[in-house]
Amino acid sequence: MIKRLLRKKDTSLDAQIESIKQGDEEARNEILKQYQPFIAKSVSEVCKRYIDPVKDDEFSIGLSAFNEAIQAYSCDKGSSFLSFASLVIKRKVIDHIRNERKYPLAVSLDELNDEEEQMENPSEVAAARERHQKEKEAWYRREEIHEFKEQLKKYNLSLDDLVDASPKHKDARDSAVQTARIVYHHKELREQVLDKGRLPMKELVREVDVSKKTLERNRKFIIALVLIFDGDYVYLNDYLKGVGV
C-alpha cells in the first residue's frame, strides 16, 4: 500500500525502475504489463512482421529481455530506459533468430507462402498483403492508445480531458505544441512535468512568448503532449510531425 502511494507521487519511469531494483515486484508486474505494446513493437522491428503477444515465441524473448533491461539499467549512463530496453530486446531477439535459422524457413513464412499460393490472381495477393498490413497497423494504434491512456491516468488525466482542453483554433494548437516541445527539450521543465505532473508556470513564462492565462488554459493539453514526446508513441508522434516546429 505504501509503495503504491509513493509511486503515485513520483511517476517518473526512472523512479519506478529504481523501485523495482529495490525489490518492488508489484511495480515490476505493472510495468511489464503496461509496456507490452512497446515490447511487441521492438520485436516486430527485428522480425519485420506483426508480433502476437499471445502466440509468438519472439514476444516471450522480448518480454524476458525487457525484464533483464530493468535490472541492468542505470539512469547515470545518459540514455533513456526505453532506448536502452529497445536495444536489449533487439539484441536478444536477433540472437534467438540466428539460433533458429539452422532451419530452412520460419513457420510463419511457410504459412504466409501457403496462403499466397492459394491465390492465383496477383491482385488478390496484393490485396491480402495490404489488408494484413492495415490490420497490423490498427492493432499497434489500439495498443499505443491504450498505453497512452494508462500513462495519462498517472497524471489524473484522460482522453476526454484532452478533447475538452484541446485548443479549437489551428494557430492556438500549433502554439501549444510548440510550447510542449520547448518544455520537453528543457531538462528542468521536463522533469517537473514528468516527476510532479505539473506545468511550472513561473519558469515557463520566461521561456515562451505566451501569456500565463493561455498556458493555464492549455495546461492539460501541454502536459499530455510532453508525455507523448517523452514516450515511445510512434503513431501519436507521427500526428505531431511538423506541428509547432
ChimeraX attribute file (.defattr): number of C-alpha atoms within 10 A of each C-alpha:
attribute: neighborCount
match mode: 1-to-1
recipient: residues
	/A:1	5
	/A:2	6
	/A:3	11
	/A:4	11
	/A:5	9
	/A:6	13
	/A:7	16
	/A:8	15
	/A:9	13
	/A:10	16
	/A:11	18
	/A:12	18
	/A:13	16
	/A:14	18
	/A:15	15
	/A:16	20
	/A:17	21
	/A:18	17
	/A:19	18
	/A:20	18
	/A:21	16
	/A:22	10
	/A:23	10
	/A:24	15
	/A:25	12
	/A:26	12
	/A:27	19
	/A:28	18
	/A:29	12
	/A:30	11
	/A:31	18
	/A:32	17
	/A:33	13
	/A:34	17
	/A:35	18
	/A:36	19
	/A:37	24
	/A:38	25
	/A:39	27
	/A:40	23
	/A:41	24
	/A:42	21
	/A:43	27
	/A:44	19
	/A:45	13
	/A:46	15
	/A:47	15
	/A:48	9
	/A:49	14
	/A:50	19
	/A:51	22
	/A:52	14
	/A:53	16
	/A:54	8
	/A:55	9
	/A:56	13
	/A:57	14
	/A:58	23
	/A:59	23
	/A:60	17
	/A:61	20
	/A:62	28
	/A:63	22
	/A:64	16
	/A:65	21
	/A:66	27
	/A:67	18
	/A:68	14
	/A:69	20
	/A:70	22
	/A:71	13
	/A:72	13
	/A:73	19
	/A:74	16
	/A:75	13
	/A:76	7
	/A:77	9
	/A:78	8
	/A:79	11
	/A:80	15
	/A:81	19
	/A:82	21
	/A:83	10
	/A:84	19
	/A:85	23
	/A:86	20
	/A:87	15
	/A:88	21
	/A:89	27
	/A:90	22
	/A:91	16
	/A:92	18
	/A:93	23
	/A:94	17
	/A:95	13
	/A:96	14
	/A:97	15
	/A:98	11
	/A:99	10
	/A:100	12
	/A:101	11
	/A:102	9
	/A:103	9
	/A:104	7
	/A:105	10
	/A:106	12
	/A:107	10
	/A:108	11
	/A:109	10
	/A:110	11
	/A:111	11
	/A:112	11
	/A:113	11
	/A:114	11
	/A:115	12
	/A:116	17
	/A:117	12
	/A:118	10
	/A:119	13
	/A:120	9
	/A:121	10
	/A:122	11
	/A:123	10
	/A:124	13
	/A:125	16
	/A:126	13
	/A:127	11
	/A:128	15
	/A:129	14
	/A:130	12
	/A:131	12
	/A:132	14
	/A:133	14
	/A:134	12
	/A:135	13
	/A:136	16
	/A:137	14
	/A:138	12
	/A:139	15
	/A:140	21
	/A:141	17
	/A:142	13
	/A:143	19
	/A:144	22
	/A:145	17
	/A:146	14
	/A:147	20
	/A:148	21
	/A:149	14
	/A:150	14
	/A:151	19
	/A:152	20
	/A:153	12
	/A:154	16
	/A:155	21
	/A:156	11
	/A:157	18
	/A:158	17
	/A:159	15
	/A:160	9
	/A:161	14
	/A:162	19
	/A:163	11
	/A:164	12
	/A:165	15
	/A:166	18
	/A:167	17
	/A:168	10
	/A:169	8
	/A:170	10
	/A:171	11
	/A:172	15
	/A:173	18
	/A:174	17
	/A:175	21
	/A:176	25
	/A:177	21
	/A:178	18
	/A:179	23
	/A:180	25
	/A:181	19
	/A:182	19
	/A:183	25
	/A:184	23
	/A:185	13
	/A:186	13
	/A:187	10
	/A:188	12
	/A:189	19
	/A:190	24
	/A:191	15
	/A:192	15
	/A:193	22
	/A:194	20
	/A:195	17
	/A:196	16
	/A:197	23
	/A:198	16
	/A:199	21
	/A:200	17
	/A:201	16
	/A:202	9
	/A:203	11
	/A:204	19
	/A:205	13
	/A:206	11
	/A:207	14
	/A:208	15
	/A:209	10
	/A:210	14
	/A:211	13
	/A:212	15
	/A:213	10
	/A:214	11
	/A:215	21
	/A:216	13
	/A:217	14
	/A:218	21
	/A:219	20
	/A:220	22
	/A:221	24
	/A:222	28
	/A:223	24
	/A:224	23
	/A:225	23
	/A:226	21
	/A:227	21
	/A:228	21
	/A:229	17
	/A:230	16
	/A:231	16
	/A:232	19
	/A:233	19
	/A:234	15
	/A:235	14
	/A:236	17
	/A:237	14
	/A:238	10
	/A:239	9
	/A:240	15
	/A:241	9
	/A:242	9
	/A:243	15
	/A:244	17
	/A:245	12
